[in-house]
Amino acid sequence: MLVASIHRDHRNISRLLKLLSKKLKAIQQEKPVNYSLIKDTVSYLQEHAEKYHHPKEDLIYHYYLQHYPDSEGVARLDDEHEALAGLTAEFADTVDMILMDAVIPLDLFADKLNRFVGCQKEHLDLEEKTILPVLEQTLTTEDWEYLQTQWEEEDFDPLFGEQVADRFKELASAL
């Protein structure tokens, strides 16, 4: 079911955000950090969340907005998804610069990482605590059945799926 897969994705993203929070703590304590793991985490979020997870949510949100009054601010999620994509791209560029040996002050990087994790967590909290409960209470069985027919993507997850992609094996073992 679509909503169950969204909750599962959110749990997985939360695991990644916990890993990034541990990296942030290590940076703040001036301990060595594997920046490649940070890069892999951000890459996963760009590739999976933005290209698979958010479109799945958007399908449901847009359907809801077309058929029900928007009393909970569901319409703002489009803007949030767009803002998160921009923030993720900006943070990914910063991580790439570090991996190419650019000199970036650790406190500046820590601030960017903290902001990135914070914004991601706020977004997940909004969806999990406010938006999804409304959708689950409002949408009918027929609505969900229709939405399921509109989602034709294969449920392939390169990190949390049955088969971990080679490029995410180090990240999978770190989790």
Number of C-alpha atoms within 10 A of each C-alpha: 9 15 16 9 14 18 15 13 17 19 13 14 20 16 13 22 19 15 19 20 16 13 21 22 15 14 17 14 9 11 10 9 14 9 14 15 18 21 20 19 22 23 16 20 20 17 14 17 20 17 11 17 16 18 15 22 20 16 14 22 20 14 15 18 14 9 10 11 10 12 9 11 11 21 15 10 19 16 10 14 18 13 13 18 17 12 17 21 16 14 19 20 14 18 23 16 13 17 14 9 9 11 9 12 9 12 12 10 18 17 13 18 21 16 14 19 21 14 17 18 17 11 15 18 13 13 20 15 10 14 17 19 11 15 19 12 8 12 15 11 10 9 14 17 12 12 17 16 8 12 13 9 8 7 9 13 17 18 19 15 10 9 11 16 14 11 12 18 15 14 20 18 7 10 10
